[in-house]
Amino acid sequence: MTLYSVAQGGVQAAQDVTQFYQLLTGSMTDQVVTVANRISASKTGATAASGYVGGHSGPPTSGTFAAGDMVIDGSAGGTWICTSGGTPGTWQGTGAMLISSQTLGGAASTVTFSSIPGLFRHLMLTYTARSSSAVVTDNVIYRLNGDSGSNYTRGDWSTSNVGASGSVGYNITTTTSGMMPTIYGQSLADSRASGSGVVWLPDYLGTTFVKHTVGFGGNIINAASYGVATRVSGWFSAVAVTSLTLLLSSGGNFVTNSTFNLYGVP
Amino acid sequence: MTMIQVTVDCSTGQVSSAPMTPAQEAQRIAEAQTEAAAVQVGQTRRQAARTRLAAKVQTDPAFQALVDLFGIDLTATG
């Protein structure tokens, strides 16, 4: 749609006014409207300052903004709201955002999420995976920031089909990696036999306390074969988390199509 | 078994995979052996706990009540 413009000294014609009317009423469908500032609304009952100011990957790092400004994050699939105006101001995400998702195209011994952005308060990891090792169950273990020292303590409260009526066990140990819920290995012949976990890492940018992971999950394929675990691990380091490496206690591989999703939670 | 390490750069979205070096593979295998030992230690602790609890149950009814309450199988070997 050609947009009409009126030059100085020119005559304003009907179509010049009509185009604005068509833009405002939505009858002009082929013209993108771009505003080089803020688009605001103020309806009775909702008159606090607010406005859409554009798009950015993560909260803006430059420019001056006001409280109530909203930015669309097209890469993370979320929005950021300015809670305190400034240059660039203070921003708050509006919900959990997917930082990265990885589905293995081939077997892998380790999966590392590196350069984790410092834009959120908490991290959440979900996974569905299977081990290549000739075991019934395999432990998903992890390291933070590449630390392979004996700086992790694991607390494990789990139940499984070991024994005639199942067993409930509590175990705690200090070692070179933290631990997450179990997954199945190749001793379960059904290729669908896997395991899933949901693991939280609260306050991952903190520099005062140790880092904890709190994980729930396990592996169930029938009433005779199951493993359910709640696992809390502590990493004795008061630094921000920038990378997360996942591996298996058996030393085996995560099989093809194992999936890992890392979310940032504001 | 070739050990592959996959890395996802969360800032750029770039995914890279590379085989581990022989040194990395050797370290990984050693770590797995350490893991296996840690699990066995845990099992030993559980078994020791059952032994102590079983002894207490013989002399103190309160401990039997705890065993009944939590459904603890003192004969388990895991």
Interface residues (C-beta under 8 A of the other chain):
Chain A: S75 I99 S100 Q102 L104 G106 A107 A108 S109 T110 V111 T112 F113 S114 S115 I116 P117 S132 N139 I141 S148 D156 S160 V162 G163 S165 S167 V168 G169 Y170 N171 I172 T173 T175 T176 S177 L247 L248 S249 S250 G251 G252 N253 L262
Chain B: M1 M3 I4 Q5 V6 T7 V8 D9 C10 S11 T12 G13 V15 S17 M20 R28 I29 E31 A32 Q33 T34 E35 A36 A38 V39 V41 G42 R45 R46 F70 G71 I72 D73 A76 T77 G78
